[in-house]
Amino acid sequence: MGMAEIINLRHARKARARTVADTTAAANRAKFGRTGAERAADEQARAAIERTLDGARREE
């Protein structure tokens, strides 16, 4: 019968924590990591849509 691989539990725990942190960081980069130019372009597009809708609104 072969011997089991000996692992240091502290190293395994830290490695797992690093993996979780990397996954969380990647999700946050995708969610919040936009440049100022991207934010400005989205704001301009939103403002243009809002102006178009306001212009097409009927007066009651």
C-alpha positions in Angstrom: 0.0 0.0 0.0 1.4 3.4 -1.0 1.8 6.3 1.4 -0.5 9.3 1.2 0.9 12.6 0.1 1.7 14.8 3.1 0.3 18.4 2.8 0.6 21.4 5.0 -2.9 22.4 5.9 -1.9 26.0 6.3 -0.6 26.1 2.8 -3.7 24.4 1.5 -6.0 26.9 3.3 -4.0 29.9 2.0 -4.1 28.5 -1.5 -7.9 28.1 -1.3 -8.3 31.6 0.1 -6.1 33.0 -2.8 -8.3 31.2 -5.3 -11.5 32.7 -3.8 -9.9 36.1 -3.7 -8.9 35.9 -7.3 -12.4 34.9 -8.4 -13.9 37.7 -6.4 -11.4 40.2 -7.9 -12.2 39.1 -11.4 -15.9 39.5 -10.8 -15.3 43.0 -9.4 -13.1 44.0 -12.3 -15.9 43.0 -14.7 -18.5 44.8 -12.7 -16.7 48.0 -11.7 -13.6 48.2 -13.9 -14.7 50.7 -16.5 -12.7 53.6 -17.7 -13.8 57.2 -17.4 -14.3 57.4 -21.2 -16.6 54.3 -21.1 -18.6 55.9 -18.3 -18.8 59.2 -20.1 -19.9 57.5 -23.4 -22.7 55.6 -21.5 -23.8 58.8 -19.8 -24.0 60.6 -23.2 -25.9 57.8 -24.7 -28.4 57.7 -21.8 -28.8 61.5 -22.0 -29.5 61.3 -25.8 -32.1 58.6 -25.3 -33.7 60.7 -22.5 -33.8 63.8 -24.7 -35.4 61.8 -27.5 -38.1 60.4 -25.2 -38.8 63.8 -23.7 -39.1 65.3 -27.2 -41.6 62.6 -28.3 -43.7 63.0 -25.1 -47.2 64.3 -25.7 -48.5 67.2 -23.7 -51.7 66.5 -21.8 
